[in-house]
Amino acid sequence: MAYTRIHAIKATIGKSIKYICNSDKTEGGNLVTAFSCSESTAEFDFKSSLSKTSGPDKNLAYHIIQSFPPGEVSAEEAHKIGIELADRFLKGDYSYVVATHTDKGHCHSHIIFCAADNVRHKKYNECTKNYYLLRSLSDELCREHNLSIIPPSRNKGKTYTEWKAIREGNSWKEKLRCDIDAAIKSVNSYDEFLSVIREKGYEVKGSKIDGDSLKYISFRAPGQKRFVRGSERSLGVKYTRDSIIRRITEREKTAAPRVKTVRPHEQDILKRTAVRKSLIDTSKENFRNSPGLKHWADIQNLKTAAAAYAEAGNLTELRKKIEDKNTELSDVRSELSSIGKSLKELKEIQYYLLQYKENAPYKQQYNKTGNKEAYFMKHDEQLTLYDGAKSKLQEYGIKPHISELKQVNSDVAELEKREADLEKKFECAKKESRDLEQKYRNITEYLGLDKDERESELTGEKRDTKKHQTR
């Protein structure tokens, strides 16, 4: 994905172009491309076009920065995308210089273009519409180059607390969205929808569609203190009254995505078991040559097998214990895997919240300063990291509130503790499993079962009736 921003240059065309074309940043100047000017003459070319304009606008040029995450794109490809972006956005009307920097650990391209076009000598219109066009073109190029993009959304981000509640299945809003989606799928009219949603226990107000109705439809679940507005800001564009009616009419069959919840359960760590003890192999030469030694070994083996049998009860029961223990091991392993995935996600959020916090002062000062170009040249790394962190958090659907870093840190610490406890539990269960299997081997070996018979007994396969009766 690429992060883009643009700001005006009011007084330092020469210095700005010199900065972006620095050979130390552009692999010896190999990542510099100019259109309708050259690196060395761009300042004069720009001034020539600007001299033909009139009006109060004092902007001399504009500076676009297109940044990519570390490792996502090569310097050459980043430079190619930068040129394509300049060509599509400026449509050949404005002189520009594109320079791609590789000195910060992440590739980012600078595009400086003249504020006046070369033909009509009209000034570039700095407006929100053109800014979103720039972002749209950047995303389009990323798709064409098989790079990731930030999916567009009309919904505002969630607080970390809301995001966490949705993940854990405890969000009022997420449950309401799911219930609305399910109701829409099951009805053929708006009146039926209202009946179904009320049957689910919701109070509804503002449901009328005549001129006397409230501005928003609102819902309140049993036990909920306040109504939740069906507004674009609160629930999203799909859950306004008009959207609900339209979805019912059109029989739209999409539902809000359910959030996969992760609910690890803490359990007591199993008690440690005794050290495993194997039967003595009496087939070796020293036992054959010493009847006394063999007699002693036979007694020890009898004691070991008897102890194992006493603890196990019988082979069927012992086999059941082994199966149960292996099932427990599998469950703990699965739970550890789930916690590992959750920790990875939370730690990434933690990292970007911290990065956002550290670089937010630079962004605030950048917004306040009069000479944005000079400030950017001094703090481009911090501003790029700020934009990258903000965009990554928005990709998660989280509002980048610095205050929530404390809660994220707490959640990470809690999950790490659960992970450590489960790892101890896993090791204990693994040891118990080995102990049970050793007891099983001791009994079956003492009874004279060969390897195939032991495996058959352990897996519960059919056994020879005569041998089974002998045992």
C-alpha angles and dihedrals in degrees: 000000000000127000115213135190136162135203137173127257110218106174116356110068094141095047093045094052091045089052096051093043094052106143092218089061099039102049094263094320094302091121097057123102129173134194125203089353140040133243092254097043101034094104091055093042090053093048091051092057092042092053089065095056130086135198139078097285107115098186111125101186143344129241120211120191119197112186131187129201116258113280097006098105139016121245091248093052092045089053092048090051090048091055092047090050092051091048095049096042099043096033093211093296098110133050112241146175121213119198125174118207124210101174100094103060091258128069116244131168127217119207118189115184132178116262090226123062119236099237112035094022090225121152121250111259107238102205141135092255092059092045092056089045088056092051092046092052090048091053091047091054091048090055091049090052092047093247126142121262136193105255112237117248134180090202119095116236124269128242113252089251091056091046091051092048090053091049090052094044094245101112117120090202096049092049090049091051091050092048092049091049092049092047093050090053092053102047139069100203142033091247090054089050091055091049093050095047090049090049087058087062101260124140111221130200131172091034096133117103098203126100093270095060125113116261093250135033109232135196134201123190123213108280093016116125101208137035117251114225119232090226132135090246098047106037104004138262093290093061105056117113092253092048092049091051091046092049091051091048094048092039090228108194103202122112132198109267114260115234116237106234126213116204111171113191121215115227133184115271110250119251116259115258131218121278112274117253123200130205117265113251103235095180093085120108097250090060093047091052095047117053091184092054091047091049090053091048092049090053091049091049091049090052091048094048092044092051091049092048092047091054094042099046093207139346094262092053092045091050089051090052091052091050091048092049092049089050089051090050090052092049093049091047090052091048091050090052091051093049090048091056092047091049092050091053094045093047090053090051089047091051094050094045089053091047090049091050094049094050101035092092090059091052091048091051091045090056091050100044121097095214102053093168095058091044092050093051088055098043106024093129094054092046092049092050090049092052092045093051093046093049093047091052090048088052086060088048093246127135106233097239112166090208091067094062089087091057092047090050089052093049092049091051091049093050091047089054091050090049092051092049092049091049089055090047090050092052091049092048091048091052091048090050091052090048092052092047090049091052089050091052091047092054097043094044091050090050088053100247114157122229096268092049091049091051090046090051092047094050093044096241121157114282135202106278095220093052091045091052090049090056 
